[in-house]
Amino acid sequence: MKIVIIGGTGLIGSQLVNLLQQTEHEIIAASPSSGVNTLTGEGVKEVLVNADVVIDVSNSPSFEATAVMNFFKTSNENLLAAEKEAGVRHHIALSVVGTSQLQASGYFRAKQVQEDMIRASGIPYTIVHATQFFEFAGSIVQMSTVEGKVIVPDANIQPIASKDVVGFLAKTAVDEPANSILEIGGPEKFDMTVWISQYAKATGKKLDVVSDAKALYSGAPLEKDTLTPQSPFYSGASSYAEWIADPANQR
């Protein structure tokens, strides 16, 4: 098969390209740096000639509400139209657990639009809802720090190693389309303060981590289990404690 990976140079895309290149399939890493820009349409039709499967792991360069909506709406208009013309047989998109419950956030409103467009496209599809990646702990600290304290929602989180997401996407690429959402997450559910405190201890960062029932996540309020899979299809095998113990992951 010819498999085109949109966003093939990012955290997930680059690992996915490397993994799938070990198979017998033709793998194309598509990104603006390779002349394929879904936002402008540049190179999209050309890269999809004879494509069987498209895996979209791209993300908006800006999370500002108007910009992120424009990115996901316009990119998917261009990509899905080109896929229909090319006769693509399976469209796979990476999205986020809890998207439909996070509509107070501009980012998640845009992700919901993306998902709705995929369903309406007529192209056989699989939408993979993943929980937050292990690699995101540092970013959550940054966006949650207020006056020297890391204030996180009083909620649970079930993070997953990006390599486990990649492994699941690679398997999905050679499976039949699910025509539904498949939820995946890590093997352990944590209170968010516990996860961030574990990150801080492993990385030697002195953080004052507190929970607040009114704290927002990406601009949206959370219920206790908004960020955890409700009907997990797959649980990653990697333990966060083992993963963060590796100095290469302590960023």
N, C-alpha and C positions, 0 to 999 in steps of 0.2 A: 504494500500500500504506500501511497504518498501521504505523509502526515505533515501538515503545516502548523507550526507553533507560533501563534501571534503573541508577541511579548517574549520572544525566545532568548533574550539576553538578560532578563531580570533574575531575581532570586530563585523563583520557581522555574522559569523558562529555561535558564541556562543548565540547571540540573536535569531537567526533563529532556532537553536535547542530548546531553551526554549519555543519559540512560538509554534512550530510544535508539541512539546511533549504534548501540551494541546489538541491535536486532537486524533482521533482514530488510526492514522497511526503509524507504527513502524519507529522510527527515530534513525539513527545511525550517531554519530559525528565521522568523520574520520580525523585523523591528525597524524603526526609522533609520537606524544606523546601517541596515542592509538594504535600504531603499524601499521599504514597505511601511507606509504610514496610513493606518486605518482612519485617522482623523481627517486627513486631506484626500484620501483615496489613492494616493500615489503608490503604484506598484501592486495594488491589491488584486486586481483582475489577473495580472500576469503571474503572480506567485501561486494563484489557485488553479491554474490550468492543470487538469488531470488529478487534482487533489481528491482524496477519498475522505480524509478526516481533517478537521480543523480543531485545534485546542487553543482557546483564547484565555491566556493568563495575563493579559495586559492590564495596566492600571493607569489612572489619570495622573499626570504630573502635578496637578493642583487639586487640593481637596476643598477649595472654596466652592460654595454651593452652585453658583452659576457655571463655573468652569468645569466642575466635575460632571454636572448634568449634560453639558454640551459634549464633553468627551465621550461618555458612554452612549448617549443617544446618536450622535453623528457617526461615531466609529462603528456602531452596530448597524446603522442604516447602510453604510458603505460595505461592511463585511458581509452581512447576511444577503444583500442583493447580489454581490459577486459570487457568493457560495451557491445561490440558487442557479445562477447562470452557468456555473461550472459543474453543477450536478454533485456537489459534496453530499456524502451519504451519512455523515455523523458530525454534528457540531457539539463540542464539549466546552463548557465555560466554568471557570472557577469563581465561586462567589463565597458568601459568608453566612455561617450559622446565625440565625436570628434576624436576617435582613428584613423580613416582613414586620417584625416587632420594633424596628429601629427607625421608623419613618419620620421621627422628629429630626433626624440627621440628614443634612443635604447629601452626604456621601451615600448613605443607604437608600435614600429616595432614588438616586441615580442608578444604584445597583438593582433596585426593584424594576426600574424602567428597562434596564438591560435584560433582565430575566423575562419580563413580559414580552419584549420584542422577540426573544428567542422562541418562546412558546407559540407566538403568532406567526412565525416565519414559514411554517410548513416543512422545515428541515428537521429530520430526526435528530434528537438532541439528548444530552445528559448535562444537567446542572449539578455541579459538585459544591455543596456547602461545607466549607471547612471552618474549624474554629481558629483562633488566633495562633500564629506560629510561635514556637519557642523563641525565635529570633526577635519577636516584637516586644519582649519585656522591657528593654531599654527605651523604646519609643513610648511605651505606656508610661514609664517613669517621667519622661520629658513632658508629655502632654498633660500629666496629672500633678505636676509640681507647682504648688502655690505657696509663696512666702516661706520657702524652705521645707515644706511638708509635701509628701506624696499622698494626695488625697484620692482614693479610689472608691468606686461604688461598693456598697455592701452587697456583693453579688458573687456568684461562683463563675469559674472559668475552667475550661478543659483544653488547655493548649496542646498543640501537636507539632512534632518536628517537621520542618519543611521537607526533609528527605522522605518522610512517610507520605506526605501529600503527593510528592512527585511519583513515588511508587504506585500509589492508587491511580493517579492520572494516567500513568503509562499502561496499567492494566485496563483501564476504562477505554483507552484508545483502540484496543484490539477486541473489545467486547461489543455486543450489539447495543444500540442506543436504548437507554432506559426510558426516554420520554418522560422523565420526572426528575425530582430533586433527590440526590443521594447525600446524606449527612455523614461527615467524618469528623473525628476528634481524637485527642490523645487518650492514653490509658487511664489517666488520673484526673479527678475533679478536685479543684482547690478553691477555697475562699480566695478572692483576688489579693487580699493582704498577705496571705500565706505564700502565694506564688511570687509576688514582688519581693517579699522579705527573703525568700529562698534565693532569688536572683541577686539581691543586694549582698547577702552573706557570701555567696560563691564568687562574686566579682570584687569583694573587698570595699564595697561602697557603703558609707554610713548614711542610711536613709531613714527618715522618720516616716514610717508608712502607717496611715490611718484610714479607716473606712468611714464613709458617710452615705447614708441612705439616699441623700439628695444629690450626690455627685453624679455627673453625667458621663457617658461614654461616647466619644465622638459627637457630642452635642445632644445625645438622646438619653432619657432615663431608662434604667434597667429594672426588670423583675429579677428575682433571685437566680433563675436559670435561663435568662434570655440568651446568654452566650454559650450554652451547653447544648449538645445534640439531644433532641427529643426522641428521635427514632434512629439511632446511629446505624449506618450500614456497614461501617468499618471503623475499627479503633487502631490507631497507630501503635507500634510495638515499642517505640523509644521512650524510656523513662526520662523525665526532665532532670532528675538528680544526676543521672549518669551523663546526660548530654551537657549540662552546664559545668560538670566537673572537668570537661575537656577544655584546656586553656584557649584553644582555637575558637571556642564559642563564647568566651567571656568578654563580650564587647559592651 
